[in-house]
Amino acid sequence: MLESRDEWIEKRAYAIWEAEGYPSGRDTVHWEQASQERIALEKSTGKGKKSTAKLKAKIDVKPKATPKVKVTAATPASDVAAKAVPKRASKKVVEAKI
């Protein structure tokens, strides 16, 4: 899973803090250094905001299938009740009764 930009900066700032021997009061300096390293990394790999927009445009997305609706003429309720057919039993049930 890809980590977010802030997560990467946080981990890098922590690594810088550790490398300097755990000094107190330099958290903003470490965060800025890590942030600048991330910007330089994004520029070198071409993963700036402009290129991500281009990548999103290149992704081929298939549209969702539209459900097919069967159009039938309306039938009166009395005809529907007269045509009701009882459910048939499955083959397994029929064979078990024999």
MODELLER restraints for C-alpha pairs under 7 A, 6 or more apart:
rsr = mdl.restraints
at = mdl.atoms
rsr.add(forms.Gaussian(group=physical.xy_distance, feature=features.Distance(at['CA:9:A'], at['CA:31:A']), mean=6.85, stdev=0.5))
rsr.add(forms.Gaussian(group=physical.xy_distance, feature=features.Distance(at['CA:9:A'], at['CA:34:A']), mean=5.35, stdev=0.5))
rsr.add(forms.Gaussian(group=physical.xy_distance, feature=features.Distance(at['CA:9:A'], at['CA:35:A']), mean=5.79, stdev=0.5))
rsr.add(forms.Gaussian(group=physical.xy_distance, feature=features.Distance(at['CA:9:A'], at['CA:38:A']), mean=6.91, stdev=0.5))
rsr.add(forms.Gaussian(group=physical.xy_distance, feature=features.Distance(at['CA:12:A'], at['CA:34:A']), mean=5.61, stdev=0.5))
rsr.add(forms.Gaussian(group=physical.xy_distance, feature=features.Distance(at['CA:13:A'], at['CA:30:A']), mean=4.96, stdev=0.5))
rsr.add(forms.Gaussian(group=physical.xy_distance, feature=features.Distance(at['CA:13:A'], at['CA:31:A']), mean=5.13, stdev=0.5))
rsr.add(forms.Gaussian(group=physical.xy_distance, feature=features.Distance(at['CA:13:A'], at['CA:34:A']), mean=5.29, stdev=0.5))
rsr.add(forms.Gaussian(group=physical.xy_distance, feature=features.Distance(at['CA:16:A'], at['CA:30:A']), mean=6.30, stdev=0.5))
rsr.add(forms.Gaussian(group=physical.xy_distance, feature=features.Distance(at['CA:17:A'], at['CA:23:A']), mean=6.83, stdev=0.5))
rsr.add(forms.Gaussian(group=physical.xy_distance, feature=features.Distance(at['CA:17:A'], at['CA:30:A']), mean=6.55, stdev=0.5))
rsr.add(forms.Gaussian(group=physical.xy_distance, feature=features.Distance(at['CA:42:A'], at['CA:48:A']), mean=5.66, stdev=0.5))
